[in-house]
Amino acid sequence: YLATHYYLEKWSVTENRPLERVGIGADYMGFGIAADGSFYSSGHSEEEPNVGLRKSVDKGKTWETMAYEGLDFHELALSNADAGVIYAWSTPPEEFLALSQDAGQSWTRIKPAIVNTSIYTLAADQQDAATLYVGTPSGLLVSSDRGNAWVKTPSVEGLSVIAIADDPTTPQTMYISTFQKGFLATYDQGETWSEQNRGLPASVRNTLLVLVVNPHNNREIYAVTKFNTVFKYDGVEWSLVVDGGV
């Protein structure tokens, strides 16, 4: 699935083509799929005001607003470890972290120390639903208590982290996208990192805004650039999947 400001699109990766536009024409900011198959998103556009947090249990055909209607959440984070846990980051003027531990039925506002930090991306650990990651202009922050307290990751301090993907099946393995060094991988929970940009054009290495690991094949990673181009990584090198035209 590819989420845009205007619609949700279902793609065939094997056939390299769109299959259909799913559900209502709307903005799908922060779109994510939980371990139980539920879809979550926020959204805003000229046609539609801030929708808060919404959920679909029929693969995007219909949506229900769960909470915070009128607010805008640019980042949602879901963990394969617990389908009931959803994290959502509300953008200014109301900056806070919203947490649900019952699949969106109830929510708690958390005011973490990162509230005055520029947030590029938010991601949940796939083996431990209590662990959360934040990408910032100056590095990677980690919380092990559901977003209350945060610590820096010294090994990537000073790098602008713009996308994060934790491996859904392998502990201690995680991937990030950075402005300075492109795509980086760690296999020891952030102690060391390796650049893995083979096959990725130099012109787009610092533009990977979305990273997704295939939960059924963790050697298959997808990246979306700011130019709407999609690349696939097979554990060795990158290849073009969708050409965004730039």
N, C-alpha and C positions, 0 to 999 in steps of 0.2 A: 504494500500500500504506500502511496505517495500522498502526503497531505500538503495542501496549498492554502493560500488566502481565499480561494474561491470554490474549491471542491476537493473531494477525496477521490483518488483514482486508484483502481486496482490494476496491477501490472502482471504480465507473464514474464518472468525473468528468462525462462528458457526460450521463449519465442521473441523476446526483446520488443514487446509492444504493449500498449495499453489495452486492457480488456473491457473496462467499463468505468464510468463515473458512478460512485456509490452514494446513495442517500440524498440528502438535501444539499443544495448549492449554498455553501457557507464557508466561513473561515475556520481552519482547523489548527490553530496555534497550539503548540505543545503536544501534538498528537502522539499517543502511545498505545501499545497493546499489552494487556496484562497476561499473566500466566494462564488464567482461566479463559482467555479469549475475549474478554471485555475490552472495548475501545474507550479511551478517555481523551478529551481535548478541552481547550478553552477557545477563545476566538474573538475577533473584532474586525470590522471592515466599514466602508462607507455605507453599505446597505444594512449592516447589522451592528448594533451597539455591543458593548462588552457583555459576553454571555456567561461569565463566571466559569464554573466547572461543570462539564456535562459528560454523560456516559451513554454508550450504546451496547446493548447485549445481543444485537442481531447483525453484527459485522458492519455497522455504519449505516444501515438502512433507516433507522429511526434513532433519535437522541432525546435524552431527558436531562434537564438542568438539575444538578444535585445541590449546588450551594454557590454563594457569593455572586449572584447575578448582579451585573453592573461593574464588576471588577475584571481586570485583565491579567491572565496568567500566561507568561511566555514560555515557561519551562515546567514540564511535568516529568516525574521520575517514577518508574515502576520496577519492581524486583521479582524475578522468577522464584525467589525464595518464599514469597508470601504474596499471593494474588490480592489479598485484602489491603495491602499497604500502598498508598498513593501519596507522593509528595508533590506539591505545586508551589511555584514561586510567583507571588504577586508583584507586578511592576509598579513604579511610582504612579500616583502619589502615595499609594498605600503599599509599602514594602513589608512583606512578611512571608513566612513559610507556612503553608497549610499542610496538615498531616491528617490522613484518614487511615484508620487501621481496621475498618470494616467495609471495605469496597465502596466507599463513598457515602455511606448512610449517615455518618457523623464526622465532624471535622474539628481540629484543634489548631488555633493560631500559635505559631512559635515565633518569638522575636530573638533570633540568634545574633551573635556578634557580627555576622556578615552583612547585616542590614544596610550598612553604609559602604559596602564594597560593590564595585561594578561586577555584575554577574553575567558571564557569557553563556554558561551552560550548567545544567544540574543533572546528575545521574545517580542511580541507586546501585549498590553492590548486588550482584545476582546470586551470591551465596548467603549473604547476611542482610536481611531487609532493614536492619537497624543502622547500617553503614551507608553514608551518603557522600557524594563527591560534588564539588563545585569548581568550575573553571573560571579563572579571573584573569585580568590583564597582567598579573604578576605571578601566576602559578596555579597550583592545584591545592585545594583545601579539602580536608577529610573530617567527617564527623562519625563517631561510632555510637552515638546516643540519640539517633533519630533527629539530628539537626540542631541540638541545643549548644554543644561546644564544638569548636573547630580547631584543627592543627594544620600547619603548613607541611607540604611535602618538599623537603630540602633538595631532592635530586632534580626537580624541575622549577625551582624558585627562579623567578626572573623571566620565565617563558609565558607568553600569552596562550592560555589553554582555551580553545574555542569549541571543542567537542570532546566527549568522553563516551567510551563504551566498555563496560566491564564484561568479561567473557562469561556467558551464561552457564558453562559446564566445567570450566577449569579454574579452581581457586588460584588467587595471586596473579592472574593474568588480566591485563587491562590495556586499553589502547586510548591514546589521546591525539587530538589534532592541535598543532601549534602554529602561530604566525611565523615563528623564526625557523623551525626545523621540520615542518610538515608533520608527517605521521610517525608517531613513536609508540613502541610496545614495551611493556614490562612483564616479566614472568616471575618476579619476586616481590610483588606487592609494592612496587614503586621505589625499591632500593636502587635499581639500575634500569636504564632505558636504552633501546636501540632504534635508530632511524631505519624505517622500512618504506622507502619511497620509490623503489625500483618500478619502472613502467609508468610512474605518475609524472605527467609533464611538470616541469619546474614552474610554469606560469600559474598552476592551480594548487601547488602544494600548501600554500598558506591560505587557502580559501575553503577548506573542508569544514562545512558548518554542521553536518550531521554524520554520525557514525552508527552503524547497526551491525551486530554480529548475528549470523544465522544460528538460532538455538539448536537446530538439527545438524548443523555442520559448522563447527566453530573455526574452521579454516577458511570460511567464506564471510568476508566483511564488505559491507557496502558503505560508500561515502558519497555525500551530495555536496556539491560546491555551491558557492554563491551565484554561479552562472547557470544553475539548474541542470548541471551535468552530473551524471551518476557513474561512479567507477566501482569495480569489484576487485577485491584483493583475495588471492587464493593461498596465502601463506608464503608466497615467493615473490610475486609481482602483481601490479595493478593492470587492469584492462578496462577499456571503455564499454559501458553498458548503454547509457543514454546520452546523446550529444545535446547539450543545452544551447548550442549555437554560438558560443563564445570560446 
